[in-house]
Amino acid sequence: MDKSIEKLTHEIKTLKELVKKLLPKERKIEWLTIGEVSKHLKISRQTLKNWTAKGELKSYVIGGRIFYKLHELDEAPQPQKFRNFNYDA
């Protein structure tokens, strides 16, 4: 019986190590203001507000101020900057 407990304990330890490897690492959230995001993406504040209103970027309200998560900005597909530009004009 002691050997089966030892074997089970070893298997549990192995499973814990495997789960640690498979789970994503915790990342520190870096919060950016509207001004910081507009500089980061090289867009105007109004464009940022428009993209947020359309749901193309996610914002968070904390203490009455609007913030964005840096890693979400870097991972999100960027909306087309010149979507309505007329090349024939």
Secondary structure as a PSIPRED ss2 file (coil, helix, strand):
# PSIPRED VFORMAT (PSIPRED V4.0)

   1 M C   1.000  0.000  0.000
   2 D H   0.000  1.000  0.000
   3 K H   0.000  1.000  0.000
   4 S H   0.000  1.000  0.000
   5 I H   0.000  1.000  0.000
   6 E H   0.000  1.000  0.000
   7 K H   0.000  1.000  0.000
   8 L H   0.000  1.000  0.000
   9 T H   0.000  1.000  0.000
  10 H H   0.000  1.000  0.000
  11 E H   0.000  1.000  0.000
  12 I H   0.000  1.000  0.000
  13 K H   0.000  1.000  0.000
  14 T H   0.000  1.000  0.000
  15 L H   0.000  1.000  0.000
  16 K H   0.000  1.000  0.000
  17 E H   0.000  1.000  0.000
  18 L H   0.000  1.000  0.000
  19 V H   0.000  1.000  0.000
  20 K H   0.000  1.000  0.000
  21 K H   0.000  1.000  0.000
  22 L H   0.000  1.000  0.000
  23 L C   1.000  0.000  0.000
  24 P C   1.000  0.000  0.000
  25 K C   1.000  0.000  0.000
  26 E C   1.000  0.000  0.000
  27 R C   1.000  0.000  0.000
  28 K C   1.000  0.000  0.000
  29 I C   1.000  0.000  0.000
  30 E C   1.000  0.000  0.000
  31 W E   0.000  0.000  1.000
  32 L E   0.000  0.000  1.000
  33 T C   1.000  0.000  0.000
  34 I H   0.000  1.000  0.000
  35 G H   0.000  1.000  0.000
  36 E H   0.000  1.000  0.000
  37 V H   0.000  1.000  0.000
  38 S H   0.000  1.000  0.000
  39 K H   0.000  1.000  0.000
  40 H H   0.000  1.000  0.000
  41 L H   0.000  1.000  0.000
  42 K C   1.000  0.000  0.000
  43 I C   1.000  0.000  0.000
  44 S C   1.000  0.000  0.000
  45 R H   0.000  1.000  0.000
  46 Q H   0.000  1.000  0.000
  47 T H   0.000  1.000  0.000
  48 L H   0.000  1.000  0.000
  49 K H   0.000  1.000  0.000
  50 N H   0.000  1.000  0.000
  51 W H   0.000  1.000  0.000
  52 T H   0.000  1.000  0.000
  53 A H   0.000  1.000  0.000
  54 K C   1.000  0.000  0.000
  55 G C   1.000  0.000  0.000
  56 E C   1.000  0.000  0.000
  57 L C   1.000  0.000  0.000
  58 K C   1.000  0.000  0.000
  59 S C   1.000  0.000  0.000
  60 Y E   0.000  0.000  1.000
  61 V E   0.000  0.000  1.000
  62 I E   0.000  0.000  1.000
  63 G C   1.000  0.000  0.000
  64 G C   1.000  0.000  0.000
  65 R E   0.000  0.000  1.000
  66 I E   0.000  0.000  1.000
  67 F E   0.000  0.000  1.000
  68 Y E   0.000  0.000  1.000
  69 K E   0.000  0.000  1.000
  70 L H   0.000  1.000  0.000
  71 H H   0.000  1.000  0.000
  72 E H   0.000  1.000  0.000
  73 L H   0.000  1.000  0.000
  74 D H   0.000  1.000  0.000
  75 E H   0.000  1.000  0.000
  76 A C   1.000  0.000  0.000
  77 P C   1.000  0.000  0.000
  78 Q C   1.000  0.000  0.000
  79 P C   1.000  0.000  0.000
  80 Q C   1.000  0.000  0.000
  81 K C   1.000  0.000  0.000
  82 F C   1.000  0.000  0.000
  83 R C   1.000  0.000  0.000
  84 N C   1.000  0.000  0.000
  85 F C   1.000  0.000  0.000
  86 N C   1.000  0.000  0.000
  87 Y C   1.000  0.000  0.000
  88 D C   1.000  0.000  0.000
  89 A C   1.000  0.000  0.000
